[in-house]
Amino acid sequence: MSDVRLLVRVLRGGGAAGVARLALMVAGIAMGVVVVVLLATMPGALGKRAELSSARAPLPTTAQTGGSGAPFAYQVLHGSWGGERFTRIMVALDADVAEPPPGVPALPRPGQVVLSPKARARAEADASFAKLVPGTPAGEIAPAGLLGPDELYAYVGVPADQIAEARTARGWGGRNADVDVRERFSQVPLELALITAAPAIIYLNVCARLSAVTRTRRYAALRLVGMSRRQVLRLAALESATAGSLGALLGLALYSAANRYVGPSGTVGFSWYADTSRVSAPIAVVTVAIVTLAVGFIGSKNTSQALAKPLQARFEGAEKPPRWWHALPFALGLGLIVYPVMNADAPRGTAATAEGVLLILGVGLVSVGMLFALRPVLVGLAQWAGGNRIPLAARLAARKVEYESQGLTWHLSGLVLLVLVACIGAGVLRQVELTSSPAAGPTAVAVEAREVPASTREKLLFLPAATRWSAQQSVIPEEPSSTAPQTVEAEVRAFGATLITADCATARRLTGEGLPDCRNGTRYRVAAGPQKPIPSGMPIAFRDQKGAVTRVIAPEPLLKLTMASTFAAGPTLLDTTPQPTLGVTADTRLWYQLPSDIDVIDRFASELATVAPAALLRAGDLDLDGLEDFRVHRGTVDTGIVIAFLLGLTAFLVSAIGRSLERRKDITALVVVGVPGRTLRTVQWLQLLAPLCLALGLAALTGVLAGNAVLLLQGQQNGWYAGTLDAAGPLVLTALACAAVVGAFTVGARPRPEDLRRE
């Protein structure tokens, strides 16, 4: 109890500054606990998502285990709506009772649907979306059957003849967790940890060292007045452990409150239910114990260094001057990226070339070298300003920056790093978005006729599209030859040929060539670029609309394309007729050219659903997994940057407050020698804002260049990408605004009478 009473007296003796320091330490530890607990609970939430994804997967009757209910026919359609993944399970019941999946009370009958809450709300608000899930709602999927509250998921009951490629299942649930779901998001905790680690460490260091000079002098004084080394260390450990335990408890309380919103909101790019990431009571007790012991040990360790030489601890030492060669990596990296970024004629898409390697090296050198170059730049500018004929306030501020450059650089490095990460991350995310999204201009979508009942396949020819064509694959032998074909005839027999049906206008539009010899109503052999055409007179086996095999004779007319084209890849025949001469067969793939707007593609998908509910629209330029990865990484990066930026900014502002309290005697000395109050206030403003403006401005400029350099590697971005500047702008402006607010409370404080008497 004596140690506790002594600690209370020490804290009371520190006055308001001591209480403020303890409160800031508690708040800092609490924020760190929130971040650590969030990162620790994410893998568990991801594992439960993977388990649920497997548990709700239909279990085919061919599986050796599982499933005791009556069999049912099904088809899984992985599509999208508005760029979001939208999964539909088409179900055709063969019995009155069938085992339902998790979260579903009963499987829907034909004409019924069971939707997730978000899918149901969207179906009620959007008639086009409702066409994808036709039927009367027969229930709602409970949280036990969904990966998150914002998931688009549906079970649609249809007649058996509406599922052309149906499979039979007897139950639900795979034997292993869904590996794809687990691996797709497995990097999220690591990304958050990498983004928030440096600012969190800086923030905790600032909180631990807040008023460090005053704290060290206090414990050194206790040692000098006769307290044993063990007593002083125990007192320091008790003070730190108290802050650690209070911070851990506060952090767990804040996490419990935030957990209700972070997971369900999808802030990190995907959502989960709060129950999957709740912290249990035993884990909470262990967390508090670990944090308390760790913070107490660190506090005792830091104090032991000061107690080794208590007399020297009563005085401050000068900082070592910076090494100017520390700025060389930054200068070299800047030189590697400035020329290709600013030069409009620089080669694009150079990721695999020597230029690309140098560009990647430049981005790395700039990012890492910026942290090492910050102190030499600050000190160099401060020395230049301090030795020139500029106003007294600016010279005094420059000298203060030079004197405190080491600690100032440490506190600024977190913000600088975040601005760089935000800018470069914006460039990387833009590249992922360009790769995953449809390119500007028309995009091609396809429908497999085999997924559509034979009775409705002809309706696919009349779906609303300005340009349409079809491609039918010939009959391929069941046992192709093991040797590589040496002639076109052998290639056709081994791998088949394609019969394309498109009029001449469509062929010209798709190939980008004039095709002056093309005439509608004619069948052609097609040769694209160096490819050899099918020999005329060669019979090729195709199936007709009834499934019977018929022979198509390769004609004499030849249509020559000057360049290789995906329109005619491999041995190809072209029918320039309005409709397929063999009809829409099971081997036919119908293509439609649509604007690249995702809303237009979604509306076309809804029209397809009215013809064939179980058909899936395939958008060749739309990478659904890539878009989902883009959203997840964007959410993760944005969330990490916001958390880390708050930590880094708070660290800088807290250190500014701490320095203003510890340097009060310096201000008092200037007052004693007659420096005007207005000049002192200007000095303090410049000392606070000038380094921040310089560091963040340099980081933003470097980050914008590095972010655009990343886009040069793939060459899909046309022109300058301003999104990197948009990513840095809010961070820089917020930091300056917060610094100005804090400056209003710390600048111009009147010196205390005891400071004046001491000076």
Helices and strands as residue ranges (DSSP letters): H 2-13, H 15-55, E 58-60, E 72-81, E 84-93, E 112-115, H 117-125, H 127-130, E 136-140, G 143-145, E 152-157, G 160-162, E 167-172, H 179-184, H 188-208, H 212-224, H 229-265, G 274-277, H 281-308, H 310-313, G 324-327, H 328-342, H 354-386, H 392-403, H 405-436, E 442-448, G 449-451, G 454-462, E 467-473, H 488-495, E 498-501, H 504-511, E 523-528, E 539-543, E 549-553, E 558-561, G 566-568, E 572-575, E 588-595, H 598-611, E 618-619, H 624-662, H 664-672, H 677-712, H 723-746, H 753-758
